[in-house]
Amino acid sequence: MQKTEFEQKYKTRLILMIIGASMTLIFSFIFLFISNILILVWASQSLKTQSMEKKVPLAVLSILFGAILGIIGGIMVLVAQETIIRSEAPIKEIGESQ
């Protein structure tokens, strides 16, 4: 039984669609993986150094690629005001007499 031109072209197109969808899944996984690694690295660096240098990129990445908690955290980071807490009493250095 001979295959028609339609069947051959349709089969080829389906195979191309399957390959394209598979590649898209792989690239989107890699893209999501890389963005989540950036969130983890930058957030841990900010916690360690106690700085807010990467506040906006972290919030945007969290909103775009985070789960529900990441979205909530990213919105809260963008909305939160920066406040500096200063104590009334001066901080004494080590070895300084009272």
C-alpha positions in Angstrom: 0.0 0.0 0.0 1.4 3.3 -1.1 1.3 6.3 1.2 -0.2 9.5 -0.1 1.6 12.8 -0.2 -0.7 14.1 2.5 0.2 11.3 4.9 3.9 11.7 4.4 3.8 15.5 4.9 1.5 15.2 7.9 3.8 12.7 9.5 6.8 14.9 8.9 5.0 17.9 10.4 3.9 15.9 13.4 7.5 14.7 14.0 8.7 18.3 13.7 6.0 19.5 16.1 7.1 16.8 18.6 10.8 17.8 18.3 9.9 21.5 18.6 7.8 21.0 21.7 10.4 18.8 23.3 13.1 21.4 22.7 10.8 24.1 24.1 10.3 22.1 27.2 14.0 21.5 27.7 14.9 25.2 27.1 12.1 26.4 29.4 13.3 24.0 32.1 16.8 25.3 31.8 15.6 28.9 31.8 13.5 28.4 34.9 16.4 26.4 36.5 18.8 29.3 35.9 16.5 32.0 37.1 15.7 30.0 40.3 19.4 29.5 40.9 20.0 33.3 40.6 17.2 33.9 43.1 18.8 31.5 45.6 22.3 32.8 45.2 21.4 36.5 45.3 18.9 36.1 48.2 21.5 34.2 50.2 24.1 36.8 49.5 21.7 39.6 50.5 21.0 37.8 53.8 24.7 37.2 54.4 25.8 40.8 53.7 22.5 42.3 55.0 22.3 44.6 52.0 19.5 45.6 49.7 21.6 46.0 46.5 19.7 43.5 44.4 16.2 44.3 45.8 14.5 45.0 42.4 16.0 42.2 40.3 15.3 39.7 43.1 11.7 40.8 43.4 11.1 40.7 39.7 12.6 37.3 39.3 10.6 36.0 42.3 7.3 37.4 40.8 8.0 35.9 37.4 9.4 32.5 38.3 8.5 31.9 41.9 5.7 29.9 43.2 2.9 31.5 45.1 5.2 32.2 48.1 7.8 33.7 45.7 5.2 36.0 44.2 4.0 37.1 47.6 7.6 37.7 48.8 8.5 39.6 45.7 5.5 41.9 46.0 6.2 42.5 49.7 9.9 43.3 48.9 8.9 45.9 46.3 6.2 47.5 48.5 8.2 47.5 51.7 9.8 50.8 52.7 13.5 50.9 53.5 14.0 51.9 57.2 17.1 52.2 59.1 16.8 51.2 62.7 19.1 53.2 65.0 19.3 52.6 68.7 19.2 55.5 71.1 22.2 54.3 73.1 25.6 54.4 71.4 27.1 51.0 70.6 30.3 50.4 72.5 33.2 48.7 70.9 35.0 45.7 72.4 37.5 46.6 75.0 36.0 50.1 75.6 35.5 50.9 79.2 32.1 51.6 80.7 
